[in-house]
């Protein structure tokens, strides 16, 4: 996985966590 892809995935995961909380 490329670094940008990992960064994008990480940001998306954080956004999802924010939505849940």
Secondary structure as UniProt FT lines:
FT   HELIX           3..20
//
